[in-house]
Amino acid sequence: MSGQNPVTSGRNTPATGSMPPNAEGLAAAAKTASKSGLPPVHLWNPPFCGDLDMRIARDGTWFYLGTPIGRFELVKLFSSILKLEEGKYFLVTPVEKVGIEVDDAPFVGVDFVVEGTGEAQVLRFETHVGDLVEAGPTHQIRVVRDEETGEPSPYVMVRAGLEALIDRKSFYRLVELGCHHQGWFGLWSGGEFFRIIPSDELPDG
């Protein structure tokens, strides 16, 4: 219904239990759990309470009941309780776990800064919800190429299996920093070389 708050008006049928999951309750629990930093979702294993009509689009926009969630702080709050299990995404609190849809990656890398050059180079990324990530052995960069078009989709690991899709403008800047190493064109960061494309497949010019 028009005019309803997209975070407080939704109801979904849970898999178990008498109360359906809803975004308002999750937000309240997340706010409590995040007072001292990122919640320790890796330590939580609550019962599954059903799916929530919530989706993260490829551009990082969060939707609830088909309506974009416009409040940045609310999106940031929900992103702090994201968990990936067996290829599926959930919002998790100490007492409940609900499934959500993610079109591609749950985060978007919207900017980065670079320090140093060559093998000493360090790339520090920022996501659309303010996470800061230094690419390296524990925060890998990977590039997936579409089998039909060859179009690259670059990602950087944020935490616990949750990746950020690096946006196009940032990827173009990264390519300008690229170099060749052992038959590959790619990027150095944190002492590790991340492959983008085989050197002999790199387009001329």
Disulfide bonds with the S-S distance in Angstrom:
none
